């Protein structure tokens, strides 16, 4: 199977501080792929590089078979992004936020844009009454769902999620994880997710990339927890990680 994202010999640096050094990574179509690492390991830098928002010092990133640094708007429409804080335009309603990428990248009529905005909002579990609200009138969880609806507006092949459950209470986080699972299966999405949420990691991800030593250790969670690397051992044997792993084992047995 050809990777949907292929990274070869990536170097990212800030002055003399090297964050990624000859990093290589493949992400396969249809998987939910998690990215974790300690503070300063460049999780968001890696995601921004994949999105073409940051030009690396060296290396190649190919997304959907194309060099991400030379893609045009047509290819960029094939991925959607949910930033950590939603990044909704505060002066626009939810409806206007969701319609905006459709208006910018298509010739859809106003009526079609309205219908599509309603569809995407429904898909993310928001009530239709949220369409005419401004971001300041929404809860944190509703902001994330509205931002997710916007990320899905152009029916992307890849969905990038940056700390999707950050700031949510446990109930809200579980509901959001369930929503991600539903969307991935129903829309055949590839999902690339930066997260520190252990429940999300163990409940959602097919494979995980752990950023350590300026490179990545990649595998299923079963494989990752066997790694002898000291940081990986500390991270995945933290009490919260152990509880999340045990919780997922119970869930698998119950199903």
Legacy VTK file of the C-alpha trace (Angstrom):
# vtk DataFile Version 3.0
C-alpha trace
ASCII
DATASET POLYDATA
POINTS 255 float
0.000 0.000 0.000
1.385 3.406 -0.994
1.679 5.871 1.907
-0.663 8.841 1.864
2.048 10.877 3.621
5.725 10.101 3.074
8.517 11.980 4.882
12.165 11.437 4.053
15.235 12.868 5.792
13.336 15.802 7.302
15.389 18.476 9.060
13.667 21.247 11.028
15.746 23.738 12.975
15.420 27.089 14.680
18.809 28.712 14.345
21.305 26.230 15.748
18.594 24.281 17.609
17.725 21.187 15.563
14.258 19.775 16.263
14.112 17.021 13.630
17.242 15.460 12.145
16.880 13.118 9.155
13.377 12.100 10.301
11.592 9.527 8.130
7.934 8.539 8.392
5.155 6.915 6.347
1.418 7.240 7.082
-0.957 4.830 5.362
-4.362 5.577 3.833
-7.324 5.025 6.133
-5.451 4.842 9.431
-5.801 6.957 12.528
-2.222 7.942 13.224
-1.141 9.495 16.517
1.859 11.743 17.127
3.238 12.116 20.651
6.417 13.385 22.247
7.826 15.438 25.049
7.836 19.219 25.225
10.079 20.696 22.557
10.212 17.601 20.361
8.424 19.393 17.518
5.008 17.750 17.310
3.290 20.886 16.006
6.333 21.705 13.861
6.009 18.301 12.210
2.317 18.831 11.551
2.914 22.310 10.140
5.594 20.848 7.873
3.145 18.232 6.580
0.640 21.006 5.885
3.201 23.040 3.956
2.950 25.852 6.514
6.623 25.532 7.412
9.495 24.996 4.995
12.028 22.584 6.488
15.755 23.073 6.245
16.097 19.778 4.354
14.200 16.682 3.355
11.072 15.876 1.384
7.433 15.572 2.394
5.015 14.048 -0.077
1.268 14.145 0.605
-1.095 12.289 -1.715
1.891 11.709 -3.999
2.881 15.380 -4.315
5.701 17.441 -2.848
3.918 19.491 -0.197
6.127 22.524 -0.842
5.009 22.795 -4.464
1.296 21.986 -4.200
-1.393 24.355 -5.351
-4.771 25.181 -3.827
-6.366 22.180 -5.549
-4.365 19.691 -3.514
-4.664 21.688 -0.289
-8.433 21.276 -0.534
-7.933 17.536 -0.022
-7.042 17.961 3.645
-8.793 19.627 6.556
-7.305 20.903 9.801
-8.675 21.213 13.321
-6.339 23.478 15.265
-6.098 23.136 19.035
-8.197 26.186 19.886
-10.536 25.840 16.925
-9.231 28.977 15.155
-12.740 30.029 14.144
-13.168 33.559 12.858
-14.723 35.347 15.819
-16.608 37.885 13.689
-18.348 35.150 11.664
-21.168 32.852 12.705
-20.704 29.094 12.674
-22.561 28.949 9.370
-20.277 31.596 7.851
-17.159 29.864 9.181
-18.173 26.562 7.603
-19.280 28.159 4.341
-16.072 30.177 3.951
-13.800 27.453 2.489
-16.624 26.351 0.190
-17.009 29.910 -1.083
-13.253 30.321 -1.532
-12.621 27.052 -3.359
-15.766 26.350 -5.350
-18.437 27.960 -7.499
-21.239 26.625 -5.300
-24.316 28.806 -5.072
-25.321 30.481 -1.825
-28.117 27.931 -1.389
-25.723 25.021 -1.900
-23.257 26.508 0.566
-26.029 26.811 3.169
-27.093 23.202 2.619
-23.514 21.947 2.870
-22.900 23.945 6.048
-26.007 22.405 7.617
-24.882 18.919 6.583
-21.392 19.335 8.060
-22.749 20.776 11.291
-25.147 17.848 11.633
-22.310 15.388 10.958
-20.314 16.803 13.859
-23.231 16.521 16.274
-24.022 20.204 16.694
-27.647 21.338 16.826
-28.743 23.395 13.842
-29.409 26.251 16.261
-25.629 26.652 16.524
-25.386 27.733 12.884
-26.263 31.347 13.597
-24.240 31.667 16.788
-20.829 33.311 17.061
-17.853 31.412 18.537
-18.063 33.481 21.731
-21.570 32.098 22.300
-20.429 28.467 22.183
-18.950 26.134 24.783
-15.424 24.822 24.269
-16.721 21.509 23.023
-19.096 23.186 20.584
-16.256 25.351 19.239
-14.245 22.217 18.478
-17.194 20.621 16.697
-17.817 23.788 14.685
-14.153 23.920 13.717
-14.339 20.250 12.769
-17.362 20.966 10.571
-15.309 23.641 8.796
-12.381 21.224 8.406
-14.747 18.783 6.684
-16.355 21.409 4.458
-14.469 20.416 1.299
-14.766 16.652 1.878
-11.051 16.058 2.484
-9.117 12.813 2.218
-6.946 13.640 5.234
-7.976 15.213 8.525
-5.312 16.761 10.766
-6.228 17.128 14.447
-4.073 19.164 16.844
-4.822 18.202 20.473
-8.523 17.626 19.660
-9.632 16.819 23.216
-7.531 19.463 25.009
-9.706 21.508 27.347
-12.629 19.090 27.284
-13.982 17.352 30.366
-13.810 13.517 30.356
-17.377 13.127 29.095
-16.826 15.651 26.308
-13.510 14.036 25.374
-15.111 10.592 25.120
-17.895 11.954 22.927
-15.352 13.662 20.690
-13.328 10.439 20.372
-16.512 8.593 19.382
-17.220 11.275 16.808
-13.719 10.919 15.320
-14.208 7.146 15.024
-17.591 7.632 13.336
-16.269 10.199 10.864
-13.209 8.144 9.988
-15.233 5.055 9.167
-18.137 6.770 7.435
-16.014 9.161 5.342
-13.014 6.842 4.796
-10.667 9.475 6.202
-7.006 9.246 7.057
-6.637 11.014 10.406
-3.346 12.393 11.707
-3.615 13.457 15.321
-1.256 15.189 17.750
-2.443 14.381 21.254
-1.418 13.888 24.865
-4.736 12.262 25.724
-3.935 8.679 26.665
-7.540 7.544 26.288
-7.554 8.916 22.735
-4.233 7.269 21.922
-5.263 3.827 23.132
-8.880 4.111 22.014
-8.402 5.507 18.523
-4.956 5.103 17.014
-3.952 2.314 14.654
-0.297 3.364 14.894
1.691 5.993 16.759
4.841 8.006 16.066
6.804 8.938 19.188
9.190 11.847 18.686
12.444 11.114 20.494
16.087 11.975 19.802
15.052 14.252 16.895
13.582 11.245 15.034
10.545 8.966 15.432
9.801 5.527 16.793
6.751 4.210 14.921
4.491 1.242 15.529
1.256 -0.024 16.962
0.763 0.821 20.619
1.529 -2.799 21.489
4.861 -2.436 19.690
5.588 1.031 21.077
5.195 0.002 24.721
7.818 -2.712 24.137
10.421 -0.133 23.090
13.389 0.018 25.472
13.844 3.754 24.957
13.872 5.371 28.444
11.504 8.243 27.597
9.021 5.900 25.916
9.124 3.606 28.926
8.475 6.514 31.311
5.701 7.974 29.171
3.788 4.774 28.523
4.232 3.415 32.031
2.970 6.551 33.700
-0.080 5.668 35.850
-2.423 7.493 33.476
-1.059 5.563 30.500
-1.380 2.263 32.351
-5.011 3.056 33.252
-5.786 3.964 29.638
-4.185 0.744 28.397
-6.131 -1.350 30.880
-9.338 0.472 30.002
-8.836 -0.278 26.308
-8.121 -3.965 27.030
-11.397 -4.214 28.943
-13.218 -2.488 26.059
-11.746 -4.917 23.519
-12.701 -7.948 25.634
-16.248 -6.597 26.073
-16.632 -6.339 22.305
LINES 1 256
255 0 1 2 3 4 5 6 7 8 9 10 11 12 13 14 15 16 17 18 19 20 21 22 23 24 25 26 27 28 29 30 31 32 33 34 35 36 37 38 39 40 41 42 43 44 45 46 47 48 49 50 51 52 53 54 55 56 57 58 59 60 61 62 63 64 65 66 67 68 69 70 71 72 73 74 75 76 77 78 79 80 81 82 83 84 85 86 87 88 89 90 91 92 93 94 95 96 97 98 99 100 101 102 103 104 105 106 107 108 109 110 111 112 113 114 115 116 117 118 119 120 121 122 123 124 125 126 127 128 129 130 131 132 133 134 135 136 137 138 139 140 141 142 143 144 145 146 147 148 149 150 151 152 153 154 155 156 157 158 159 160 161 162 163 164 165 166 167 168 169 170 171 172 173 174 175 176 177 178 179 180 181 182 183 184 185 186 187 188 189 190 191 192 193 194 195 196 197 198 199 200 201 202 203 204 205 206 207 208 209 210 211 212 213 214 215 216 217 218 219 220 221 222 223 224 225 226 227 228 229 230 231 232 233 234 235 236 237 238 239 240 241 242 243 244 245 246 247 248 249 250 251 252 253 254
